[in-house]
Amino acid sequence: MSIRYPMKSFRFFLQKEALACLIAALLAVAPDVAHADDAALSADQMALATQVVQAFGIQQVADAAMDGLRMVLVQSLAARNNQPQDKVSGIVDAVLVPDLRALEPQFVSTVAVSYGHAFTTDELQQILAFYQTPAGAKLAALIPSLTRQMVVAGHAWIQQAATQVLQADAAKLSAQGLSTQ
């Protein structure tokens, strides 16, 4: 039994989930630390934290995320406007991508602030020293491709899991008044 998804909303849901995977992949490289006051970082602490995130290739991570976001935007806008993706792609590149690229420094700064709050100055210096080793340099070089692989794997898993669960639970959903058709 295969489930058809004629509704555009489900395809859009999967596209939004792909974007969520991108965000999750980006967050995987930043520690999950709550901090009360971003201003509490000294200029030296912020500079060191910025060096650390630059050392692990935050710009390449941001670029990889941008590529994925661009793809989601093109697909979504093309579907919503019943336009060919190649036409929408040119429009997205001309109109949206420059504005999104202009926002990348905010992302880098936000990640640096998180690192600045998560680690002491000494720890940041140790992390920076690690990225200057051969293993650290290799990790930094591989982060963008590993991030892309996580995103692709996450998107494929989301589609497969959603289809599997919807098929397995179609009768239960139907009993609750929800259709998968």
Protein Blocks (a to p, Z undefined) as FASTA:
>chain_A
ZZddfbfklmmmmmmmmmmmmmmmmmmmpccdddfblklpcfklmmmmmmmmmmnopmmm
mmmmmmmmmmmmmmmmmmmnopafklmmmmmmmmmmmmmmmmmmmmmmmmmmmmmmmpcf
klmmmmmmmmmpmklmmmmmmmmmmmmmmmmmmmmmmmmmmmmmmmmmmmmmmmnopafZ
Z
